[in-house]
Amino acid sequence: EKGGYEHFMLKEIHEQPKAVRDTLSGRIAKDDSAVILDELKWTAEYVNSFSKVFIIACGTAYHAGLVGKYYIENLARVPVEVDIASEFRYRKPIIDDNTLTIVVSQSGETIDTLAALKEAKRLGSKTMAVTNVVGSSIAREADQVVYTWAGPEIAVASTKAYTTQLIVMFLLGAYMAGLRGTVEDSRMRELLGKLRNIPAQISETLEDVDPIKAFAQQYGYNDDVFFLGRALDYHVALEGSLKLKEISYIHAEAYAAGELKHGTLALITRGIPVVALATQRSVYEKTLSNIKEVKARDAVVIGVAAKGDTELHKYTDHVIFVPETDELLIPLLTVLPLQLLAYYTALTRGCDVDKPRNLAKSVTVE
Ligand code: F6R
């Protein structure tokens, strides 16, 4: 059942090329000019009626929602607010029939997410579910559903659900952009062409495990690990940090790199591992200067960069390279070494990877 892998988590990490390919299947026009989401059949008028989009989820799905906000705002120029389901449902959100509420849930059964969906509906919002389970409670409750086609996810730590959620979020952003005319045709073709290459690039990225195993063995006994990044790198840092915490029980924190000097830098001392993502070109120099700040405190810095980067190695102890793609799509690649790092660190520490202590796969109690 584990297909020759030692754990479901590792199997599911390696299923990502297929999961992403299946989630993309039939959803990009042959000439790369547009996204096709037959399940929605939206019109320009419908999309233009949204004054605001809410994205609501828990845990890893929430992290996918943060990337979703970035995609929808960047591509479709519609304001998006992201919230944790257990906060949203109790905070009297401002919602009316011009809001679209998107809930994201792998299982489709998370109680807080389901309750948030019901609350949004009660307040008059249009609703949509992004879920992996056909016929789940959340799929049935929402007005509209876009499925991730990740296949069953068994390991408690979510991996292929996250990457396929990112894909759906990107497709949604590009779909809305197509209807609203907010992205030029040539840019849309460029992006969708690059999106097509992502499954093969995921396979390529996953081949490079040896350095990651070595880092896990070398740094796996530290008590604290920090993850840094700006823009989309920050959102991926949050996910990398959660993965490490939940399966290896190491205290990990993700910081927006520019926020470090507002407090957290006090915790950076000699030998503390810092995983620093630096793939976002628009804030690249700013990120490098934050990396220099942690390096000056003698942290051990593991950089994550796109191939072709010739700068990062000067300011870090190691660099993990992922294939080059658009900076909007690169989270689909940078998250992979972080998933593997969490996995091999948990192995190094002898943790029960597939069933971490205190956690359940599907949280159906409050
Ligand atoms: C982390 C993880 C959890 C889930 C969260 C939401 O690896 O798996 O944080 O992402 O419990 O679950 P779903 O997506 O089923 O609503």
Boltz pocket constraint, residues with backbone or C-beta under 6 A from the ligand:
constraints:
  - pocket:
      binder: B
      contacts: [[A, 58], [A, 59], [A, 60], [A, 61], [A, 62], [A, 104], [A, 105], [A, 106], [A, 107], [A, 108], [A, 109], [A, 110], [A, 113], [A, 155], [A, 156], [A, 157], [A, 158], [A, 159], [A, 242], [A, 243], [A, 246], [A, 360], [A, 361], [A, 362], [A, 363]]
      max_distance: 6.0
